[in-house]
Amino acid sequence: MVSDSFPEQNLEFGSTISLVLEFEEKQRIDIIYNCLSKNGTVIMELQDTFW
């Protein structure tokens, strides 16, 4: 999967990563999202998307 940065997000070469995880069960999605967002920076909240 390829993604663009958000318009208000500065691009710093060598210090960025885009991570895509896909799960079938909503409960598992919520558990993993909550764990990652606890010490991470959420740029786009968890939401349904067209893809």
C-alpha positions as CSV (number, residue, x, y, z in Angstrom):
1,M,0.0,0.0,0.0
2,V,1.2,3.5,-0.8
3,S,0.0,6.6,0.9
4,D,0.7,10.3,0.8
5,S,1.5,12.5,3.8
6,F,-1.2,14.7,5.1
7,P,-1.1,18.3,3.9
8,E,-0.3,19.8,7.3
9,Q,2.4,17.1,8.0
10,N,6.0,18.0,7.4
11,L,8.1,15.5,5.5
12,E,11.4,14.5,7.2
13,F,13.4,12.1,5.0
14,G,14.7,9.1,6.9
15,S,12.5,9.4,9.9
16,T,9.0,8.4,8.6
17,I,7.2,5.1,8.3
18,S,3.7,4.3,7.1
19,L,2.2,1.1,8.7
20,V,-0.9,-0.6,7.4
21,L,-2.5,-3.4,9.4
22,E,-5.6,-5.2,8.3
23,F,-7.8,-7.3,10.6
24,E,-11.2,-9.1,10.1
25,E,-12.5,-8.7,13.7
26,K,-13.6,-5.3,15.0
27,Q,-12.6,-6.3,18.6
28,R,-9.0,-7.1,17.5
29,I,-8.8,-3.8,15.5
30,D,-9.8,-1.8,18.6
31,I,-7.3,-3.7,20.8
32,I,-4.4,-3.2,18.5
33,Y,-5.3,0.5,17.7
34,N,-5.6,1.3,21.4
35,C,-2.2,-0.3,22.2
36,L,-0.4,1.5,19.3
37,S,-2.0,4.9,20.0
38,K,-1.1,4.8,23.7
39,N,2.5,5.6,23.0
40,G,2.3,6.6,19.4
41,T,1.1,9.7,17.5
42,V,-2.3,9.3,15.8
43,I,-2.5,11.4,12.6
44,M,-5.7,9.9,11.3
45,E,-8.3,8.5,13.7
46,L,-9.6,5.0,13.3
47,Q,-12.5,5.0,10.8
48,D,-14.1,3.2,7.9
49,T,-12.6,4.0,4.6
50,F,-13.5,3.4,1.0
51,W,-10.6,1.0,0.3
